[in-house]
Amino acid sequence: MNSAEYVKIKNEYLSSHLEKEDLKKKIIRYNKRLVRKYPWLKPEEDTYMYTELDRLADGWRIAFGDAICKDINKELRKHDSIDIYKIVDIRAVNGRLLWISEGQSPWCQLDKIFDKYEKIAANTCIVCGKETKDHICNKCK
């Protein structure tokens, strides 16, 4: 399952009036795999109904969620910081990506990664993940 499929299942789970147990199991299974790959995405709560990546707007998660995690993990691994890294907050502020974290080695170059994805986010719809000049495309407005 990729980020786009996850977002679809999560939204279906949140809006569904049908039996939710199957969707809940899919979400938990996906999030457990994600946390095994990127342990720093694990929230303090252990339910696996969400990860820290769920703070990222759905459209951005679809467009570059997997890629930003891969880039961050590579940098953390290079500087032996995976076990100490912690996400404080991820949000969209006026259509701009804000990723706040702590605990990485001072040699980690996460700022370069965040700068790269801030530029991508500036031209990506926060709802659907399509390229746009505004933070919400005309189709999603």
C-alpha positions, 0 to 999 in steps of 0.5 A: 500500500502506498500513501495515496491508498492509505489516505483513501482508506483513512478518509473512508474509515473516517467518513464511513457508516459501514462496518469499520473493522476491516478498514481499521485493520488495514490502517493499523497494518499499514502504520505498523509497517511504516513505523518499522521502516521509520521508527521516528514516525511512531506517536506516543500513543501506541494504537497504530491508528495514526503516525506522526506522518498523519499530521502532513496534509493528505495531498502532500502525503500523496505527492511526497510523503514517502519521499520525504520520509526516505530522505529524512531516514537516510540522513538520520541513519548517516548520523546515527540519529534515528533513535533520538529524532522526534517530530514535534509538529507538521502542518500547513501554514498559509499553504507552506509546509512547516516541519518541526523536529528535534533530537537529530545530530548537529551534523544532520542536514535536515534543513536542506531536506525541509527546504527541498520539500517546502518548495515542492509543497508550495506548488502542490495542492494540500487536498489532492496532491496535484501540481498547482500555483496555489495551495489548493487547486481549482478542482478542490476549492 
